[in-house]
Amino acid sequence: MEAKAVALGKTIYVVTGGGHDRYPDPDIKRGRAKIKKLRQHLPTEPSEVVCGTGQRHRQIAELLELHPSNFTILAGTADSRQKGVKGTCFVVFANGTRVMATTVTDAVALRDSVRIYIRNTLPHNAVVCASKSFLCALQNALGIQNEILPATAYRIDVDRGGHINISKL
């Protein structure tokens, strides 16, 4: 795929999937109605619809009646986090394999990649159907820490100087 230059001074929209408290929720059983209502906050005709590579990311797009034009692991993968006993945390892959979250070492690379992707790749009025990890990584890159909610729409503004601001819609 050929890289394209994208101007700064733009707005990107991100929709997170429904939450999954203790267990993974690849079929988005929770949050469906709330995700559908988020369509009103998004552009009528997005310039691009980007999804993570997990089934739930495509389902977000379907619930919003949008058609993905692009997929990226930056917006989320088929794995999900699961809490264990005594505060332990696991990453559960699509095939059911569980590994300790502390052995998954992509936080810094993801942080920098998401920031660059938002700034330099996504066009104005793009919609991203993503996991909460997408926004967490961006917040880490920006040095902020606000709660990222499930089944919520966010607006990301990138000014002409390249500064990024995130707001919940």
Buried (B, 14 or more C-beta within 10 A) or exposed (E): EEEEEBEBEBBBBBBBBBBBEEEBBBEBEBBBEBBBEBBEBBEEEBBBBBBBBBEBBBBBBBBBEBEBBBBBEBBBBBBBBBEEEEEEEBBBBBEEEEEEBEEEEEEEEBBEBBBEBBBBBBEBBBBBBBBBBBBBBBBBBBEEEEEBBBBBBBBBEBEEEEEBEBEEE
